[in-house]
Amino acid sequence: MPTLVTGATGTVGGSLVRQLLAAGHEVRALTRDPASPAAARLPREVEVVAGDFARPHTLAPALRGVQRMHLVAQDGYGPLTTGPEILALAEEAGVRRLTHLGHNDPSRDDDDPIEAGHRPLHRAIEKSGLEWTHLFPGEFMANTWEWVGGIRAEGVVRAPFGDWNSAMVHEADIAAVALAALTEEGHAGRTYQPTGPEPVRRRDAVRMIGEAIGRDVRFVELTPEQARAHWQDVYPPEVIDWFLEMGAHPDGNAWVSPDVEEVTGRPGRTFRQWAADHADDFR
């Protein structure tokens, strides 16, 4: 039976698709538009089906005959608001096991603007009859793709908080944890927080990308006010506020989780490796 991967054209979903195929599993990928360029880049062995989170009933064909499902609890930059309806459809269709890639900051209250949209889905998953596993990863290494334009055009990264220290995680490691939870026993009811194996400061990440592409890349530190203006056409205001709030605590994201190594049996990939893996994107 196929494993349904939502978010299959994203960084984690795409890696999970490839890892499932490599392990010999059939994969069904959900996308709003199967004719899109992103869907066309999926491996040819993948069954691509249409479905829209905003209209949960459209997922019924994708769920048919599926026992394992990877659910991305994000719709653009906002939380998935139709999650309970999707869960009900999944249970009705016979889905047995679910990995949930979501967001959780236990230091924030339920009424926090960022958290308020996510917590109801967490509770709905935990009350469902599914064998669920939460994945709440640290910052994605892939977030540094935001720098591609500046690096290609002028060899410069303009960003705030050069000393922001983050145990960023490789998308392939998040996907590897999801693969284990979907295909192995012993992960039901668990919450994993995949991170990278070491914290990396922003300015050092810029340097490592430069080393990977064989060019000097300069880091130009923006003030919070400059960063807000720099991001205003990219992110919603509440997301910018969240970024700037985090930047006030340089080591606030430096905690290293043991989950990648404990679940997969090997250390997580470093940012230096991520930069080498994606060097062509920055050239």
C-alpha positions in Angstrom: 0.0 0.0 0.0 1.3 3.5 -0.8 2.5 6.0 1.9 0.8 9.4 1.4 3.2 12.3 1.7 1.7 15.8 2.0 4.1 18.6 1.4 5.9 16.4 -1.1 7.2 19.2 -3.2 8.8 20.9 -0.1 12.2 20.4 1.4 11.4 17.8 4.0 8.6 16.2 2.0 10.8 15.8 -1.1 13.5 14.2 0.9 11.0 11.8 2.6 9.7 10.8 -0.8 13.2 9.9 -2.0 14.0 8.0 1.2 10.8 6.0 1.1 11.4 5.1 -2.5 15.0 4.1 -1.7 13.7 1.8 1.1 11.4 0.1 -1.4 8.1 1.7 -0.5 5.3 2.9 -2.8 4.7 6.6 -2.5 1.7 8.8 -3.2 2.4 12.5 -3.2 -0.3 15.1 -2.5 -0.1 18.5 -4.3 -2.6 21.2 -5.2 -1.5 21.1 -8.8 -0.1 17.9 -10.3 0.9 19.8 -13.4 3.1 22.3 -11.6 6.9 22.4 -12.2 7.5 21.3 -8.6 5.3 18.3 -9.0 7.0 17.5 -12.3 10.3 17.3 -10.5 9.1 14.4 -8.3 10.6 11.0 -9.1 8.8 9.2 -11.9 7.9 6.3 -9.6 5.7 8.6 -7.4 1.9 8.6 -7.9 1.0 12.3 -7.8 -2.5 13.2 -6.8 -4.4 16.4 -6.5 -5.8 17.7 -3.2 -6.2 21.0 -1.3 -5.9 21.4 2.4 -8.3 24.3 2.3 -11.0 21.9 0.9 -10.5 18.7 2.9 -13.0 16.7 0.9 -10.6 16.8 -2.1 -8.2 14.6 -0.1 -10.5 11.6 -0.2 -9.1 10.1 -3.4 -5.5 10.6 -2.1 -6.3 8.7 1.1 -7.9 5.7 -0.6 -5.9 2.6 0.2 -3.4 4.4 2.5 -2.3 3.1 5.9 0.6 5.5 6.5 0.5 9.3 6.1 2.9 12.2 6.6 1.0 15.3 7.4 2.6 18.8 7.1 0.7 21.0 9.5 1.5 24.3 7.7 -0.4 26.0 4.9 2.0 28.6 3.5 3.2 30.6 6.5 0.1 29.9 8.6 -0.9 26.9 10.6 -3.1 24.2 9.1 -6.7 25.1 10.2 -8.5 22.1 8.6 -6.5 19.5 10.4 -9.4 18.0 12.4 -11.4 17.4 9.2 -8.4 15.9 7.4 -7.8 13.6 10.4 -11.4 12.4 10.3 -11.1 11.6 6.6 -7.9 9.8 7.2 -9.3 7.6 10.0 -12.4 6.9 7.9 -10.2 5.8 4.9 -8.3 3.4 7.1 -5.0 5.3 7.7 -3.3 3.7 10.7 -0.1 5.6 11.2 0.7 9.3 11.0 3.7 11.5 11.3 3.0 15.1 11.9 5.5 17.7 10.9 4.6 20.8 12.9 5.6 23.6 15.2 5.7 23.8 19.0 7.3 26.1 21.4 6.5 24.9 24.9 7.7 28.2 26.4 4.8 30.0 24.8 1.2 30.0 26.0 -1.7 28.7 23.9 -2.9 32.3 23.3 0.5 33.3 21.8 -0.2 34.5 18.2 2.2 31.9 16.7 1.1 29.0 18.9 -2.6 29.6 18.9 -3.1 28.1 15.5 -1.0 25.0 16.1 -2.1 23.7 19.5 -5.6 22.6 18.5 -4.3 20.3 15.8 -1.8 18.8 18.3 -4.6 17.9 20.6 -6.8 16.6 17.8 -4.0 14.3 16.6 -3.4 13.0 20.2 -7.1 12.3 20.7 -7.4 10.5 17.4 -7.3 6.7 16.9 -4.1 6.9 14.8 -0.6 5.8 15.8 0.8 9.3 15.7 4.3 10.7 16.0 5.0 14.5 16.4 8.0 16.0 14.7 8.9 19.4 16.0 12.2 20.2 14.4 14.6 23.1 15.1 15.3 25.7 12.5 15.8 24.3 9.0 19.2 24.7 7.4 17.1 25.3 4.2 16.0 28.6 5.6 19.3 30.0 4.4 18.0 29.7 0.8 16.7 33.1 1.6 20.3 34.3 0.9 20.5 32.9 -2.6 19.7 36.1 -4.4 22.3 38.2 -2.6 25.0 35.6 -2.8 24.5 35.1 -6.5 24.2 38.8 -7.4 27.0 40.3 -5.2 28.4 37.7 -2.8 26.7 39.4 0.1 24.2 38.2 2.8 22.3 41.0 4.5 20.6 39.7 7.7 20.2 40.6 11.3 21.8 38.9 14.3 25.1 37.7 13.1 25.7 36.0 16.4 22.3 34.2 16.4 23.3 30.7 17.4 21.1 27.9 16.0 21.3 24.1 15.9 19.9 24.1 12.4 18.8 20.8 11.0 19.2 19.2 7.6 15.9 18.4 5.9 17.2 14.9 5.1 17.6 14.2 8.9 14.0 15.3 9.6 12.9 13.1 6.8 14.9 10.2 8.1 13.2 10.5 11.5 9.8 10.6 9.7 10.8 7.5 7.7 11.6 5.5 10.8 8.4 6.6 12.5 6.3 5.6 9.5 7.9 2.3 8.8 9.2 0.9 12.1 7.6 0.0 15.3 8.1 1.8 18.6 7.5 5.4 17.7 3.8 5.7 18.3 2.9 8.5 20.8 6.4 9.9 20.7 7.4 13.5 20.1 10.8 14.1 18.4 12.6 17.4 18.1 15.2 16.9 15.4 18.1 19.4 15.4 21.5 19.6 13.9 24.5 18.1 15.7 26.0 21.5 16.7 24.8 25.1 16.9 26.0 27.4 14.1 26.2 31.2 14.2 24.7 33.1 11.3 28.0 34.7 10.2 29.7 31.3 10.3 26.9 29.8 8.1 27.6 32.5 5.6 31.3 31.7 5.6 30.6 27.9 5.2 28.4 28.6 2.1 31.3 30.7 0.7 33.7 27.9 1.3 31.3 25.4 -0.4 31.0 27.5 -3.6 34.6 28.7 -3.6 33.8 32.4 -3.3 34.2 34.9 -0.5 30.7 35.8 0.8 30.4 38.8 3.1 28.0 39.1 5.9 26.4 42.6 6.4 24.5 42.8 9.6 21.2 44.6 9.6 19.6 46.4 12.5 16.2 45.1 13.6 14.6 48.1 11.9 16.5 47.4 8.6 15.6 43.7 8.9 11.9 44.5 9.2 12.0 46.6 6.1 14.1 43.9 4.3 11.5 41.2 5.2 8.3 43.1 4.7 7.6 41.8 1.3 8.6 38.2 2.2 6.9 37.3 5.5 3.7 38.2 7.3 4.1 40.9 10.1 3.5 38.4 12.9 6.3 36.1 11.6 8.7 39.1 11.3 7.9 40.0 14.9 8.7 36.4 16.0 12.0 36.4 14.1 13.0 39.7 15.7 12.0 38.5 19.2 14.1 35.4 18.8 17.1 37.5 17.7 17.1 39.2 21.1 18.3 35.9 22.6 21.4 34.9 20.6 21.7 31.4 22.1 18.0 30.7 22.4 18.0 28.1 19.6 21.4 26.5 20.3 20.1 23.4 22.2 21.1 20.2 20.5 18.6 17.3 20.6 19.7 13.7 20.6 16.7 12.6 18.6 18.2 12.3 15.1 21.0 10.0 16.3 18.8 8.0 18.7 16.1 7.3 16.0 18.3 6.8 13.0 21.5 5.4 14.6 23.8 8.0 13.1 24.7 11.6 13.9 22.9 14.4 12.2 24.3 16.1 9.2 26.3 19.3 9.8 25.6 22.7 8.2 28.9 22.4 6.4 27.6 19.2 4.8 24.3 21.0 3.9 26.2 23.8 2.3 28.2 21.3 0.2 24.9 19.4 -0.7 23.3 22.6 -2.0 26.3 24.5 -3.3 25.0 24.7 -6.8 21.9 26.6 -5.6 24.1 29.4 -4.4 26.4 29.6 -7.5 
